């Protein structure tokens, strides 16, 4: 089956440094940071007790000032939308507007398959539109289940788990589960635009978003959709995720909290959490041109590889920072980079920028650095997690978004450089022109999965 040229015609983002890709990238070029004390958050998430505002556990990158009521329609849908779902929905509507499809969606049953109507606007039949999203476990605040758990306690305070089913039936909102199903971002967006085409959700950790993008591209290449909406949402700063931190080390407090997230810094001790969503509209190039859309970037190649980390081989999950290789896989990252370049028929000299997945975990960052020094040693490196924290399942989509916008604006955001030493601390440089037409975006997991995406200007 011949593959088509696949382009991104719209992008949307909700992040700690901006809503919408114009504000987001402008902030990125300035070097703005969304990292702050979680005391500043204004959602219903946990905040630090007095005196602990700048402890490493309580540093994150929350989206401040976001109110789903301003964006989600109908508002009653908010009853069954967790914060991550709301962010995915908002980013999707931004991407659809950016692609010039806000007047076309929701699709109508009467619309012909990709034919121009009397108003000279290309419309889509519902079956031509699909949604594929990356996601993760969506955790609600413990307070929503507190009453049910209290009813499971005996007089002496012993927990009787057998009571939970009946207690939950009486105490928990009937639609509670719909707020926290990982597949609901794809479902809510699909319902909103009346998409009857492919609908799927991939839960693959940090690589969830790029993997969803790859599947969306497959749907377009196979001809089972004409327009795909794909992206991801995630968080590392909700209550349950803050309680479970055994998979990644916790960042240390710093004098300047905004600089607490330090990718590729060998003195960094851990990872700062964040929250975000990034979404794209994808079409075949010929179809986009036919409807008069202006592509932002082309997805030239994607490669996914897996080489188990030492932790996976030992069936061990740990936040230890003193055991090299316990998390991440330099071999998987290098294989993904090299094969993506091969698929794209490019050499390392053709790549103008790498968007990195480095996160401040010295173990994982060392794996990526080894792969980059082997495969792309002279290429400028951009680290979104330095400014946005680790945004869970959204992190890979955020990295692709940075690559897309760098090509659109022909600018490399403030970038990391190192001198090749395994222990060198990188310096931060100012934004500069992007002089090449291809960028490579990386995403990888602590278990050893890696995805490399090559993008090109159009």
Secondary structure, 3 states (H helix, E strand, C coil): CCCCCEEEEEEEEEECCEECHHHHHHHHHHCCCCCEEHHHCCCCCCCCCCCCCCCHHHEEECCCCCCHHHCCCCHHHHHHCCHHHHHHHHHHHHHHHHCCCCCCCCCCCCCCCCCECCCCCECCCHHHEEEEEECCCCCCCCHHHHHHHHCCECCCCCECHHHHHHHHHHHCCCCHHHHCCCCHHHHHHHHHHCCCCCEEEECCHHHHHHHHHHHHHHHHHCCCCCEEEEEEEEECCCHHHHHCCCCCCECCCCCCHHHCCCCCCCCCCCECEEEEEEEEEEEEHHHHHHCCCCCCEEEEEEEEEECCCHHHHCCCCCCCCCCCCCCCCHHHHHHHHHHHHHHHCCCHHHEEEEEECCCCCHHHHHHHHHHHHHHCCCCCEEECHHHHCECHHHHHHHHHHHHHHHHHHCEECCCEECCCCCCCCCEECCCEECCCCEEEEEEECCCCEEEEEEEECC
